[in-house]
């Protein structure tokens, strides 16, 4: 993690989890979770401000945070860490298994790890236990299998933050990350860093404060493990080989095999050191563009290097002009402290304006998500405040929106006459995630056919490492979205990354348009859109495919046109 805010928030989240596992009061657990959320979402770094200035942080929590900032932990956290077996803590990572059930299984059956739980389920040992019926056991087993598949991988946000910390900390003539992170894959197993620098950079690397273990150390390559559990490999490369090394270590393996085969057919050899002819003369190597050009291709954007047709397109000179972060003119899915956001309406508007947006939508939750306590009166009051604020932002159109809840039957909050008053309506699934494939498909299709639903938010509902995607016939859903003019969201929040890039490409095939949204609940979250752009690029999207690259007049015409399209 980069900021002290994130590190302190993670410690409070851990304390809340351990406190709950020890039977702690639910109200206090929520207070620590809320404080952690406030600290993580606070725009100023804790090292430069007082934790007491952050809303939701009381005196007792402030003292713990101050101690954490001094020594990297606090006494109560240290104490709880000694009381709860690590295996029981891992149990709480299983989707749908909360702390009370984890402790119950530990005390009743001696289950002390996800693997032990899977064994107990398969042996039928949960049969007859209250609260652990057949459906629950099935869901737990699915969650464990999901955890096993993810292994030690982390989402893109965690890996990007760590890679940027490493790059910023190392003095080098040239330095950058490569690998699956550069390809913007949604989960990352390890990080590759390339640098042009003298060998003593390895000593600086090994001494970085977040390095917990030196796996291997040499003059050209050093591997370390970090406090995030991720391995980071640093390789030193000659300046004349920089481009070839970036091609080689960016991958993917399948893409590299294809272009190496092309070199072989020319009687050449391609490696991390360069592209060489049959007499071992260097043909290209200093830049990636040189390497691809020598092979008769366009330069291939890293996000496309998956052997998904990019080689053929590059040979024909037909690679698309992919959407970029600079193309985005606005954000259509954001929250304030009226519901579950951290920052006020005024603060979020000011932060959006600093980004140079042409338009910005506020889409707080609708009333069917009961925990948010939204009412129509609150929504109308917010609309009035937005109207009053518009004069202060002459260059940014303020849009009043809502994030609706798609009910199990596909209906949404509020009647048509209320929905007609919103500029943009995002509709999302927030419950009943285990509906059958047919039920879930009908649910999404019904939402798409609602003339007031403009955007389907975080469509698969997944949370990486925590909740699997829902099961739906996505071809049918995307056909309905294309027919009705319903936009599919790419939710940029890195633990969602939703739609995944394979479904983005499928939806594009059906003619669907997309929005790349931050789903911000705090000011720092506005930066998340870069992750959504990475997903969009992996799905081969151009600026025209993404509605929030459009001028505001075209966007509003599209939103209004949804209401008059045939169902």
C-alpha positions as CSV (number, residue, x, y, z in Angstrom):
1,X,0.0,0.0,0.0
2,X,1.2,3.5,-0.7
3,X,-0.5,6.0,1.6
4,X,-0.4,5.8,5.3
5,X,-4.2,6.1,5.1
6,X,-4.4,2.7,3.4
7,X,-2.1,1.0,5.8
8,X,-3.9,2.4,8.9
9,X,-7.3,1.5,7.3
10,X,-6.1,-2.1,6.7
11,X,-5.0,-2.4,10.4
12,X,-8.4,-1.2,11.6
13,X,-10.2,-3.6,9.2
14,X,-8.0,-6.5,10.6
15,X,-8.8,-5.4,14.2
16,X,-12.5,-5.3,13.4
17,X,-12.3,-8.8,12.0
18,X,-10.4,-10.2,14.9
19,X,-12.7,-8.3,17.4
20,X,-15.7,-10.0,15.7
21,X,-14.1,-13.4,15.8
22,X,-13.6,-13.0,19.6
23,X,-17.3,-12.3,20.1
24,X,-17.0,-8.5,20.1
25,X,-20.0,-6.2,20.1
26,X,-21.4,-5.8,16.5
27,X,-21.8,-2.0,17.0
28,X,-18.1,-1.6,17.8
29,X,-17.1,-3.8,14.9
30,X,-19.1,-1.6,12.5
31,X,-17.6,1.6,14.1
32,X,-14.1,0.3,13.3
33,X,-15.1,-0.7,9.8
34,X,-16.7,2.7,9.2
35,X,-13.6,4.5,10.5
36,X,-11.4,2.3,8.3
37,X,-13.5,3.3,5.3
38,X,-13.3,7.0,6.2
39,X,-9.6,6.9,6.6
40,X,-9.0,5.1,3.4
41,X,-11.2,7.5,1.5
42,X,-9.8,10.7,3.1
43,X,-8.0,12.7,0.3
44,X,-5.1,14.0,2.5
45,X,-2.3,11.7,3.7
46,X,-2.4,10.9,7.4
47,X,1.3,11.9,7.7
48,X,0.3,15.4,6.8
49,X,-2.9,15.9,8.8
50,X,-4.5,14.9,12.1
51,X,-6.6,11.7,12.2
52,X,-9.0,13.5,14.4
53,X,-10.0,15.7,11.4
54,X,-11.5,12.7,9.7
55,X,-15.3,12.2,10.1
56,X,-16.2,9.0,11.9
57,X,-12.9,8.7,13.8
58,X,-13.5,9.0,17.6
59,X,-10.9,9.5,20.3
60,X,-10.3,5.8,21.0
61,X,-9.8,4.9,17.4
62,X,-7.6,8.0,16.8
63,X,-5.3,6.8,19.6
64,X,-4.9,3.4,17.9
65,X,-4.2,5.0,14.6
66,X,-1.6,7.3,16.1
67,X,0.1,4.4,17.7
68,X,0.0,2.5,14.4
69,X,1.6,5.4,12.6
70,X,4.5,5.4,15.2
71,X,5.3,1.7,15.1
72,X,3.3,-0.1,12.5
73,X,0.7,-1.7,14.8
74,X,-1.2,-1.0,18.0
75,X,-1.4,-2.9,21.3
76,X,-5.0,-4.1,21.0
77,X,-4.3,-5.5,17.5
78,X,-1.2,-7.3,18.7
79,X,-3.2,-8.9,21.5
80,X,-6.0,-10.1,19.3
81,X,-3.6,-11.6,16.8
82,X,-2.4,-14.0,19.5
83,X,-5.9,-15.2,20.3
84,X,-7.2,-16.2,16.9
85,X,-5.6,-19.1,14.9
86,X,-4.5,-18.0,11.5
87,X,-6.5,-20.8,9.9
88,X,-9.7,-19.5,11.5
89,X,-9.0,-16.1,10.1
90,X,-8.6,-17.6,6.7
91,X,-12.0,-19.2,7.1
92,X,-13.6,-15.8,7.2
93,X,-12.2,-15.2,3.7
94,X,-14.5,-17.9,2.4
95,X,-17.4,-16.1,0.6
96,X,-20.6,-16.1,2.8
97,X,-18.9,-17.4,5.9
98,X,-18.9,-14.8,8.6
99,X,-16.9,-14.7,11.8
100,X,-19.6,-16.3,14.0
101,X,-20.0,-19.3,11.8
102,X,-16.2,-19.6,11.4
103,X,-15.8,-19.7,15.2
104,X,-18.7,-22.1,15.5
105,X,-17.1,-24.6,13.1
106,X,-13.8,-24.3,14.8
107,X,-15.2,-25.0,18.3
108,X,-17.8,-27.7,17.2
109,X,-15.8,-29.6,14.5
110,X,-12.2,-28.4,14.9
111,X,-12.3,-26.9,11.4
112,X,-9.3,-24.5,11.3
113,X,-8.8,-23.8,7.6
114,X,-10.6,-23.6,4.3
115,X,-9.1,-26.9,3.3
116,X,-10.4,-28.5,6.5
117,X,-13.8,-27.0,5.8
118,X,-13.9,-28.4,2.3
119,X,-13.0,-31.9,3.7
120,X,-15.7,-31.6,6.4
121,X,-18.4,-30.7,3.8
122,X,-17.4,-33.5,1.5
123,X,-17.5,-36.0,4.4
124,X,-21.0,-34.8,5.4
125,X,-19.9,-33.5,8.8
126,X,-21.9,-30.3,8.5
127,X,-25.1,-32.3,8.0
128,X,-27.6,-31.6,10.8
129,X,-25.8,-28.4,12.0
130,X,-28.1,-25.5,12.4
131,X,-27.5,-22.9,9.7
132,X,-25.5,-25.3,7.5
133,X,-28.1,-26.8,5.2
134,X,-27.3,-28.5,1.9
135,X,-27.5,-25.2,-0.1
136,X,-25.3,-23.4,2.4
137,X,-22.7,-26.2,2.2
138,X,-22.8,-26.1,-1.6
139,X,-22.2,-22.3,-1.6
140,X,-19.3,-22.7,0.9
141,X,-17.7,-25.3,-1.2
142,X,-18.0,-23.1,-4.3
143,X,-16.4,-20.2,-2.4
144,X,-13.5,-22.4,-1.3
145,X,-12.9,-23.5,-4.8
146,X,-12.9,-19.9,-5.9
147,X,-10.3,-19.1,-3.3
148,X,-8.1,-21.9,-4.5
149,X,-8.3,-20.8,-8.1
150,X,-7.3,-17.3,-7.2
151,X,-4.3,-18.6,-5.1
152,X,-1.9,-15.9,-4.1
153,X,-3.2,-13.4,-6.7
154,X,-4.3,-9.9,-5.9
155,X,-6.5,-7.5,-7.8
156,X,-5.0,-4.9,-10.1
157,X,-5.3,-2.0,-7.7
158,X,-3.0,-3.7,-5.1
159,X,-0.5,-4.7,-7.6
160,X,-0.4,-1.4,-9.4
161,X,0.1,0.5,-6.1
162,X,3.0,-1.8,-5.1
163,X,4.7,-1.6,-8.6
164,X,4.5,2.2,-8.6
165,X,6.0,2.3,-5.1
166,X,9.0,0.2,-6.3
167,X,9.5,2.2,-9.5
168,X,9.4,5.5,-7.6
169,X,11.9,4.3,-5.0
170,X,14.6,3.1,-7.4
171,X,17.0,5.6,-9.1
172,X,17.5,4.3,-12.6
173,X,18.2,5.7,-16.0
174,X,15.0,3.9,-17.2
175,X,12.6,1.8,-15.2
176,X,9.1,0.4,-15.8
177,X,6.9,-2.6,-14.8
178,X,6.1,-5.3,-17.3
179,X,4.3,-8.7,-17.2
180,X,0.6,-9.3,-16.6
181,X,0.4,-6.0,-14.8
182,X,1.3,-4.0,-17.9
183,X,-1.2,-6.1,-19.8
184,X,-3.7,-4.9,-17.1
185,X,-5.0,-8.4,-16.2
186,X,-7.6,-8.2,-13.5
187,X,-5.6,-10.3,-11.0
188,X,-1.8,-10.4,-10.7
189,X,0.4,-13.2,-9.3
190,X,3.8,-11.4,-9.3
191,X,5.3,-8.2,-10.5
192,X,8.1,-7.8,-13.1
193,X,10.2,-4.6,-13.1
194,X,12.8,-3.8,-15.8
195,X,15.5,-1.2,-15.3
196,X,18.5,0.2,-17.1
197,X,20.9,0.9,-14.2
198,X,24.2,-0.2,-12.6
199,X,24.3,-3.4,-10.6
200,X,24.2,-1.6,-7.2
201,X,20.5,-0.9,-7.8
202,X,20.0,-4.5,-6.6
203,X,21.2,-3.5,-3.1
204,X,18.8,-0.5,-3.0
205,X,16.0,-2.8,-4.1
206,X,16.7,-5.4,-1.4
207,X,16.6,-2.7,1.3
208,X,13.2,-1.2,0.4
209,X,11.1,-1.0,3.6
210,X,8.3,-3.2,2.3
211,X,10.6,-6.1,1.4
212,X,10.1,-8.9,3.8
213,X,12.3,-11.6,2.2
214,X,15.0,-11.9,-0.4
215,X,14.2,-14.9,-2.5
216,X,17.2,-14.6,-4.8
217,X,19.8,-11.9,-5.4
218,X,22.2,-11.5,-8.3
219,X,23.8,-8.8,-10.5
220,X,21.1,-9.0,-13.2
221,X,18.0,-10.3,-11.4
222,X,16.8,-10.1,-7.8
223,X,13.5,-11.5,-6.5
224,X,11.9,-10.4,-3.2
225,X,8.8,-11.0,-1.3
226,X,6.9,-8.0,0.0
227,X,4.5,-7.1,2.9
228,X,1.6,-7.7,0.5
229,X,2.7,-11.3,-0.1
230,X,3.6,-10.6,-3.7
231,X,6.9,-11.5,-5.2
232,X,8.6,-8.7,-7.2
233,X,11.4,-9.5,-9.7
234,X,13.8,-6.7,-10.7
235,X,15.8,-7.3,-13.9
236,X,18.6,-5.1,-15.2
237,X,18.7,-4.9,-19.0
238,X,21.1,-3.1,-21.4
239,X,19.8,0.1,-22.9
240,X,20.1,-1.3,-26.4
241,X,17.9,-4.2,-25.4
242,X,15.2,-2.2,-23.6
243,X,12.5,-2.6,-26.3
244,X,13.1,-6.3,-26.8
245,X,13.1,-6.9,-23.1
246,X,9.8,-5.1,-22.6
247,X,8.2,-7.1,-25.4
248,X,9.6,-10.4,-24.0
249,X,8.7,-9.7,-20.3
250,X,5.3,-8.1,-21.0
251,X,4.1,-11.3,-22.7
252,X,1.7,-13.0,-22.8
253,X,3.4,-16.4,-23.4
254,X,1.0,-17.1,-26.3
255,X,1.6,-13.7,-27.9
256,X,5.4,-14.1,-27.6
257,X,5.3,-17.6,-29.2
258,X,3.4,-16.2,-32.2
259,X,5.9,-13.4,-32.8
260,X,8.9,-15.6,-32.2
261,X,7.5,-18.0,-34.8
262,X,7.4,-15.1,-37.2
263,X,11.0,-14.3,-36.6
264,X,12.0,-17.9,-37.1
265,X,10.2,-18.0,-40.5
266,X,12.5,-15.1,-41.5
267,X,15.5,-17.0,-40.3
268,X,15.9,-14.7,-37.4
269,X,15.9,-15.1,-33.6
270,X,13.9,-13.0,-31.1
271,X,14.8,-12.9,-27.4
272,X,14.8,-10.5,-24.5
273,X,18.2,-9.2,-25.8
274,X,16.9,-8.2,-29.3
275,X,15.8,-9.4,-32.7
276,X,18.9,-10.9,-34.5
277,X,19.3,-12.0,-38.1
278,X,20.8,-15.3,-39.2
279,X,24.3,-14.0,-38.7
280,X,23.5,-12.8,-35.2
281,X,23.5,-9.2,-36.2
282,X,21.1,-7.0,-34.1
283,X,18.1,-6.0,-36.3
284,X,16.1,-4.3,-33.6
285,X,16.0,-4.0,-29.8
286,X,16.1,-0.5,-28.4
287,X,12.4,0.2,-28.7
288,X,9.3,-2.0,-28.9
289,X,8.2,-0.2,-32.0
290,X,11.5,-1.2,-33.7
291,X,11.0,-4.8,-32.9
292,X,7.4,-5.0,-34.2
293,X,8.2,-2.9,-37.3
294,X,11.1,-5.2,-38.2
295,X,8.6,-8.1,-38.1
296,X,6.3,-6.2,-40.4
297,X,3.7,-5.3,-37.8
298,X,2.2,-2.3,-36.1
299,X,3.2,-1.8,-32.5
300,X,0.8,-3.8,-30.4
301,X,-0.6,-2.1,-27.2
302,X,0.3,-4.2,-24.2
303,X,-3.3,-4.8,-23.2
304,X,-3.9,-6.6,-26.4
305,X,-1.0,-9.0,-26.2
306,X,-3.0,-12.2,-25.4
307,X,-3.0,-13.9,-28.9
308,X,-6.6,-12.9,-29.3
309,X,-6.3,-11.8,-33.0
310,X,-4.0,-8.8,-32.3
311,X,-1.1,-10.4,-34.3
312,X,-3.2,-10.8,-37.4
313,X,-4.7,-7.3,-37.1
314,X,-1.2,-5.7,-36.6
315,X,0.1,-7.5,-39.7
316,X,-2.8,-6.0,-41.7
317,X,-2.3,-2.6,-40.1
318,X,-5.9,-2.8,-38.7
319,X,-5.4,-2.5,-34.9
320,X,-8.1,-0.3,-33.3
321,X,-7.5,3.0,-31.8
322,X,-8.1,1.9,-28.2
323,X,-9.9,4.1,-25.7
324,X,-7.5,5.9,-23.3
325,X,-8.0,7.6,-19.9
326,X,-7.6,11.0,-21.6
327,X,-10.7,10.3,-23.7
328,X,-13.0,10.2,-20.8
329,X,-15.1,13.3,-20.4
330,X,-17.1,12.3,-17.3
331,X,-18.2,9.7,-14.8
332,X,-21.7,8.2,-14.7
333,X,-21.6,6.3,-11.4
334,X,-20.5,7.9,-8.1
335,X,-21.7,8.2,-4.5
336,X,-21.7,10.7,-1.7
337,X,-22.2,10.6,2.1
338,X,-25.9,10.8,1.5
339,X,-25.8,7.0,1.2
340,X,-22.6,4.9,1.6
341,X,-20.0,7.4,0.3
342,X,-17.4,9.1,2.5
343,X,-17.2,12.6,1.0
344,X,-19.8,15.3,0.8
345,X,-21.6,16.3,-2.4
346,X,-19.6,19.5,-2.5
347,X,-16.3,17.8,-2.1
348,X,-17.0,15.2,-4.8
349,X,-18.1,17.9,-7.2
350,X,-14.9,19.9,-6.5
351,X,-12.7,16.8,-7.0
352,X,-14.5,16.0,-10.3
353,X,-14.0,19.5,-11.6
354,X,-10.3,19.3,-10.9
355,X,-10.1,16.4,-13.2
356,X,-11.5,18.6,-16.0
357,X,-14.7,16.6,-16.6
358,X,-17.3,18.0,-19.0
359,X,-20.0,16.2,-17.0
360,X,-20.4,14.3,-13.7
361,X,-23.2,12.2,-12.4
362,X,-24.1,11.7,-8.7
363,X,-25.8,8.3,-8.4
364,X,-26.5,7.6,-4.8
365,X,-28.4,4.4,-3.9
366,X,-32.1,4.0,-4.2
367,X,-34.5,3.0,-1.3
368,X,-34.7,-0.7,-1.9
369,X,-31.2,-1.1,-0.6
370,X,-32.6,-0.6,2.9
371,X,-29.4,-0.2,4.8
372,X,-28.7,3.1,2.9
373,X,-32.0,4.7,4.2
374,X,-32.6,6.6,1.1
375,X,-36.0,8.4,0.6
376,X,-37.5,10.3,-2.3
377,X,-37.4,13.5,-0.2
378,X,-33.6,13.0,0.3
379,X,-33.1,12.4,-3.4
380,X,-35.1,15.5,-4.4
381,X,-33.2,17.6,-1.9
382,X,-30.0,16.4,-3.4
383,X,-31.3,17.3,-6.9
384,X,-32.0,20.9,-5.6
385,X,-28.5,21.1,-4.2
386,X,-27.0,20.0,-7.5
387,X,-29.1,22.6,-9.4
388,X,-27.8,25.3,-7.0
389,X,-24.3,24.1,-7.4
390,X,-24.4,24.2,-11.2
391,X,-23.6,27.9,-11.4
392,X,-20.3,27.2,-9.7
393,X,-19.2,24.7,-12.4
394,X,-19.9,26.4,-15.8
395,X,-17.6,24.0,-17.6
396,X,-19.0,20.8,-16.1
397,X,-22.6,19.6,-16.5
398,X,-24.0,18.2,-13.2
399,X,-26.2,15.2,-13.7
400,X,-28.5,13.9,-11.0
401,X,-28.7,10.1,-11.1
402,X,-29.5,7.1,-9.0
403,X,-28.2,3.6,-8.6
404,X,-31.3,1.5,-8.6
405,X,-31.6,-2.1,-7.3
406,X,-32.6,-4.8,-9.7
407,X,-35.1,-7.0,-7.8
408,X,-35.3,-10.7,-8.3
409,X,-38.1,-10.2,-10.9
410,X,-36.2,-7.5,-12.8
411,X,-38.1,-4.5,-11.4
412,X,-36.4,-1.5,-9.9
413,X,-37.0,1.1,-7.1
414,X,-39.5,3.9,-7.7
415,X,-42.3,4.2,-10.3
416,X,-41.9,5.6,-13.8
417,X,-42.9,9.1,-12.9
418,X,-40.1,9.4,-10.3
419,X,-37.5,7.7,-12.5
420,X,-38.3,10.2,-15.3
421,X,-36.9,13.0,-13.2
422,X,-33.4,11.6,-13.1
423,X,-30.8,12.4,-15.8
424,X,-29.2,8.9,-15.6
425,X,-30.4,5.7,-13.9
426,X,-27.8,3.0,-13.2
427,X,-29.4,-0.3,-12.2
428,X,-27.5,-3.0,-10.4
429,X,-28.0,-6.4,-8.7
430,X,-27.3,-6.1,-5.0
431,X,-29.0,-9.3,-3.7
432,X,-30.2,-12.8,-4.5
433,X,-26.9,-13.6,-6.2
434,X,-27.6,-17.4,-6.4
435,X,-30.6,-17.3,-8.7
436,X,-30.5,-19.9,-11.4
437,X,-29.1,-19.1,-14.8
438,X,-32.6,-18.7,-16.4
439,X,-33.9,-16.6,-13.5
440,X,-30.8,-14.3,-13.6
441,X,-31.0,-13.9,-17.3
442,X,-34.7,-12.9,-17.2
443,X,-33.9,-10.5,-14.4
444,X,-31.3,-8.6,-16.5
445,X,-33.4,-8.7,-19.6
446,X,-36.3,-7.2,-17.7
447,X,-34.1,-4.4,-16.4
448,X,-32.7,-3.7,-19.9
449,X,-36.3,-3.5,-21.2
450,X,-37.2,-0.9,-18.6
451,X,-37.2,2.4,-20.5
452,X,-35.8,4.3,-17.5
453,X,-32.8,2.1,-16.9
454,X,-29.9,3.6,-18.8
455,X,-26.9,1.6,-17.4
456,X,-26.5,-1.9,-16.0
457,X,-24.0,-1.4,-13.1
458,X,-21.2,-3.9,-12.3
459,X,-23.2,-6.6,-14.3
460,X,-21.6,-9.8,-13.0
461,X,-21.7,-8.5,-9.3
462,X,-18.4,-10.3,-8.6
463,X,-15.9,-9.2,-6.0
464,X,-12.5,-10.6,-6.7
465,X,-11.5,-13.1,-4.0
466,X,-14.8,-12.6,-2.1
467,X,-17.8,-13.3,-4.3
468,X,-18.1,-15.2,-7.6
469,X,-19.9,-13.8,-10.6
470,X,-23.6,-14.5,-11.1
471,X,-24.7,-17.1,-13.6
472,X,-26.5,-15.7,-16.7
473,X,-26.9,-16.2,-20.4
474,X,-24.7,-13.3,-21.3
475,X,-25.4,-13.6,-25.0
476,X,-29.1,-13.1,-24.3
477,X,-28.5,-10.3,-21.9
478,X,-26.2,-8.4,-24.4
479,X,-28.7,-8.9,-27.2
480,X,-31.4,-7.3,-25.0
481,X,-29.0,-4.4,-24.1
482,X,-28.2,-3.8,-27.8
483,X,-31.8,-3.9,-28.8
484,X,-32.9,-1.5,-26.1
485,X,-29.9,0.8,-26.1
486,X,-29.0,-0.1,-22.5
487,X,-25.4,0.7,-21.6
488,X,-23.2,-1.9,-20.0
489,X,-20.9,-0.6,-17.2
490,X,-17.3,-1.4,-16.8
491,X,-17.1,-0.8,-13.1
492,X,-13.5,0.4,-12.5
493,X,-13.4,-0.4,-8.8
494,X,-10.4,-2.8,-8.8
495,X,-11.9,-5.5,-6.6
496,X,-14.9,-5.6,-9.0
497,X,-13.3,-5.0,-12.5
498,X,-16.8,-5.7,-13.9
499,X,-17.5,-6.4,-16.7
500,X,-14.5,-8.7,-17.2
501,X,-12.7,-8.1,-20.5
502,X,-13.9,-11.4,-22.1
503,X,-17.5,-10.3,-21.6
504,X,-16.7,-6.8,-22.8
505,X,-15.5,-8.3,-26.0
506,X,-18.6,-10.5,-26.3
507,X,-20.9,-7.5,-25.6
508,X,-19.2,-5.4,-28.2
509,X,-19.8,-8.2,-30.7
510,X,-23.5,-7.8,-30.0
511,X,-23.3,-4.0,-30.6
512,X,-23.5,-2.9,-26.9
513,X,-22.2,0.5,-25.8
514,X,-20.3,0.9,-22.5
515,X,-19.6,3.4,-19.7
516,X,-16.3,3.3,-17.8
517,X,-17.3,4.4,-14.3
518,X,-15.3,4.8,-11.1
519,X,-18.2,3.8,-8.7
520,X,-16.5,6.2,-6.4
521,X,-17.4,6.3,-2.7
522,X,-14.5,8.7,-1.8
523,X,-12.4,11.2,-3.6
524,X,-9.4,8.9,-4.2
525,X,-11.7,6.4,-5.9
526,X,-12.1,8.8,-8.9
527,X,-8.6,7.6,-9.9
528,X,-10.0,4.1,-10.4
529,X,-11.1,4.8,-13.9
530,X,-7.7,4.0,-15.2
531,X,-8.3,0.3,-14.3
532,X,-11.6,0.4,-16.2
533,X,-9.8,1.8,-19.2
534,X,-7.4,-1.2,-19.0
535,X,-10.4,-3.6,-19.1
536,X,-11.9,-1.7,-22.0
537,X,-8.6,-1.9,-23.9
538,X,-8.4,-5.6,-23.3
539,X,-11.9,-5.8,-24.7
540,X,-10.8,-3.9,-27.9
541,X,-13.0,-0.9,-27.2
542,X,-12.6,2.4,-29.1
543,X,-13.7,5.8,-27.8
544,X,-16.9,5.5,-29.8
545,X,-17.8,2.3,-27.9
546,X,-17.7,4.2,-24.6
547,X,-20.5,6.7,-24.0
548,X,-18.6,8.8,-21.4
549,X,-16.1,9.8,-24.1
550,X,-18.9,11.4,-26.0
551,X,-19.8,15.1,-25.9
552,X,-22.5,15.9,-23.4
553,X,-25.1,16.6,-26.1
554,X,-24.6,13.2,-27.7
555,X,-24.6,11.4,-24.3
556,X,-27.8,13.1,-23.2
557,X,-29.5,12.4,-26.5
558,X,-28.6,8.7,-26.1
559,X,-30.0,8.6,-22.6
560,X,-33.2,10.3,-23.6
561,X,-33.5,8.1,-26.7
562,X,-33.5,5.0,-24.5
563,X,-37.1,5.9,-23.4
564,X,-38.4,5.9,-27.0
565,X,-36.7,2.8,-28.3
566,X,-38.7,-0.4,-29.0
567,X,-38.6,-2.9,-26.2
